[in-house]
């Protein structure tokens, strides 16, 4: 029995209503030159839908061509889809920027007036590649539970703490890849002296000195620390370039448990064997410690609290894992630069919409269920949100429409004629 709720309707307009208020997609498409002549695609909403179907929708170029024809949006060939999406890169990138600008800062955590944000990145490879071809850089707001910044670069775009402008009162947290003095100084300057960082440190990442300018031997310092898990700290400064002022830092060190230290040493030995290099014995010494540096003052920011906050960094790793496991952003099917950019930007748009939709769902969780310990799984919620968004993009397809599809749909889904080995026609009517 068919109910009113089961009637297939096109709800793409509801998805468009979730975009920032006042955003004119048609004007944005014209300004970015994604649409210059209203021939096949005459509006920004249709162009956005085409990109989302090709990207997160999982369609190939041929399937995308057949889909738009079947849905009656417009008639576009495979090369036409490819060309329109290449032209739409700036349009999609600008839309990501508008979605990020509309996000409000998360609630204060741990310290009043301080916003905790995590920085990290993930790599994407094109088909057949054995290395990194693209990087997605992200900043994750712990207070809001979603990305506050996403940036796409090629393989030459290095991870840096200053990707994404800092807010006043922000504390940005990064792993050891972000421990570079010029970048840390740029981040502090961008925050106007009102933002701070907590960054993990490798034993040889910085040239450390005492406040009087004397060289500081980190390995020797680690070897003379007392046994126990209590954190230790010392005020230092890191040398910058010639003629530049040093960067004042707090060095905080905590000894790992014996099991964690041994696990780190085993990983270091395996990596050295795999890479065919000799392992530096100082790395084995540093493996027994968690080492971070921060620009936070001593007063009001205890060392144990800073270490506890740093350990929340795994939240952004889970966020990137959801992008790969649920949204499949790591399954890049394109080889050209513009084609890859449009495909990846389309995924970032859906990722940001999914964040907002998931948070709305979680905020509506019944209090009695939460009180009873029934906490919704963010993984399951985002999976459902992604399925909902993608199904809205694909639109109201039906069995009857597919069976009764017109000639243009059959042409778009067909293989091009070829002179050599003929295509097999299905159902097979004759073999000889």
C-alpha positions, -999 to +999 in steps of 0.1 A: +000+000+000+014+034-010+011+061+016+015+099+012+050+096+027+061+070+001+053+091-030+086+099-047+092+137-049+122+158-058+136+173-026+167+189-040+152+224-032+153+214+005+190+207+002+195+241-015+178+257+015+205+244+038+231+265+020+241+299+036+213+324+035+215+350+007+239+328-014+230+333-051+242+302-069+234+316-103+255+347-097+283+327-082+284+305-113+286+335-135+312+353-114+334+322-114+328+316-152+314+282-145+283+293-166+290+317-194+262+308-219+228+293-209+228+264-233+227+230-216+231+242-180+215+275-173+216+278-135+239+272-106+217+248-088+217+223-117+255+227-120+259+219-083+236+189-086+256+176-115+289+179-095+274+162-065+260+133-085+293+127-103+313+130-070+295+117-038+268+102-059+293+077-072+284+080-109+309+077-137+308+103-165+286+080-187+263+072-158+260+109-149+251+117-185+224+090-185+211+101-151+205+138-160+187+127-192+166+101-173+157+127-146+148+152-173+171+180-160+189+185-193+205+164-221+243+163-219+269+139-234+298+123-215+323+148-228+299+175-220+297+164-184+335+163-182+338+198-197+311+214-174+327+199-143+362+211-153+348+246-157+330+244-123+362+241-101+362+277-090+324+276-084+327+246-062+357+259-043+339+292-036+309+273-023+331+254+001+343+288+013+308+301+018+298+270+038+329+273+061+323+311+066+287+304+077+299+280+105+297+295+140+326+288+165+320+259+189+314+262+226+343+269+250+359+238+264+381+233+294+391+270+297+366+299+297+369+319+265+391+294+247+381+275+216+398+242+210+406+233+174+426+205+159+447+206+128+456+177+105+455+165+069+449+135+048+463+123+014+445+113-017+460+094-047+447+092-082+443+058-100+475+039-104+495+063-083+518+050-055+523+083-037+504+114-027+487+135-054+463+156-033+461+167+003+430+178+022+439+200+051+414+204+079+408+222+111+383+205+134+363+225+161+359+203+192+332+226+205+310+222+175+321+187+165+327+195+129+352+210+105+358+248+107+383+248+078+389+226+048+415+233+021+425+213-010+461+214-023+482+193-046+510+171-032+533+202-028+510+218-003+526+211+031+508+208+064+509+240+083+493+252+115+483+285+099+460+270+073+427+285+084+427+318+101+427+315+139+400+330+161+406+352+191+409+329+220+416+298+199+440+271+209+451+250+179+465+215+184+487+197+160+509+167+158+547+167+152+544+177+115+534+212+126+564+219+148+581+244+125+591+278+139+582+300+109+548+285+107+542+287+144+552+324+144+529+331+114+500+315+133+506+336+164+508+367+143+476+359+124+459+355+158+470+390+169+484+377+201+451+362+211+455+326+199+478+299+211+490+264+201+498+230+215+521+210+192+538+176+196+575+178+192+601+154+177+634+153+196+653+169+167+625+191+152+636+224+167+668+241+178+660+247+215+677+272+237+674+284+273+660+319+279+696+331+281+704+317+247+724+286+257+718+254+237+694+230+253+700+192+248+666+176+248+679+140+249+701+147+279+672+164+296+650+133+290+676+109+303+678+128+336+640+130+343+629+111+374+609+079+370+571+083+372+542+096+351+541+131+365+546+158+337+577+180+338+581+213+321+607+239+313+607+274+298+627+275+265+629+293+232+632+280+197+657+295+173+642+312+142+660+323+110+690+346+110+682+380+123+647+369+136+636+368+172+634+334+189+600+318+197+593+315+235+579+281+244+569+259+272+583+224+269+561+197+286+573+161+289+555+131+303+569+096+305+549+069+288+539+037+304+564+008+297+539-008+273+534+023+253+571+031+251+579-004+239+552-003+213+567+030+199+602+014+198+589-016+179+572+007+154+604+027+149+625-004+144+600-018+118+599+016+099+638+017+099+639-019+084+613-011+058+630+021+047+665+005+048+681+030+071+699+029+105+678+038+135+692+067+156+696+055+192+683+089+204+649+081+188+646+051+210+653+073+241+626+099+230+602+070+223+596+067+260+581+102+263+552+123+251+568+157+243+547+188+235+555+226+232+529+253+237+526+291+237+502+290+266+513+308+298+520+289+330+493+306+350+459+291+345+472+263+322+486+234+341+509+210+323+486+180+330+456+198+315+476+207+284+486+171+279+449+160+285+438+185+258+464+173+233+452+137+237+419+149+221+437+152+188+424+118+177+390+133+171+402+149+138+417+116+128+383+100+133+367+128+112+391+121+083+384+084+087+347+091+083+355+110+051+373+080+037+351+052+051+317+067+046+321+094+019+349+075+001+369+106-006+400+084-011+385+066-041+395+093-066+385+080-101+399+110-121+434+116-135+433+152-147+439+181-124+406+200-130+386+168-130+401+157-097+396+191-081+359+192-090+354+157-077+371+164-044+354+198-039+320+181-044+329+157-016+339+185+007+306+203+001+287+171+011+310+166+041+301+201+054+264+196+048+266+162+065+282+178+096+254+203+099+227+176+094+242+152+119+245+179+145+208+189+141+199+152+145+219+148+176+205+180+192+170+165+188+178+133+206+151+126+233+164+135+268+149+103+283+170+081+260+201+101+267+195+099+304+192+061+301+226+059+284+214+056+248+239+078+231+236+079+193+267+068+174+282+097+154+294+071+129+259+057+124+243+092+123+267+105+097+262+074+076+225+079+076+229+117+069+252+109+039+227+084+025+199+109+029+219+137+012+230+115-017+195+101-023+182+137-025+209+146-050+201+115-072+164+124-070+131+107-077+141+079-100+115+052-106+113+017-121+087+029-147+109+058-158+139+036-163+120+010-183+104+037-204+136+057-209+139+076-241+164+073-269+188+098-254+192+078-222+201+047-242+226+066-262+243+081-232+246+047-215+258+029-246+294+021-255+307+040-285+307+020-318+341+004-326+354-014-356+374-041-340+358-065-315+321-059-315+301-053-283+279-081-270+242-072-272+221-081-242+200-102-240+222-124-262+201-133-292+227-152-312+262-165-308+270-174-345 
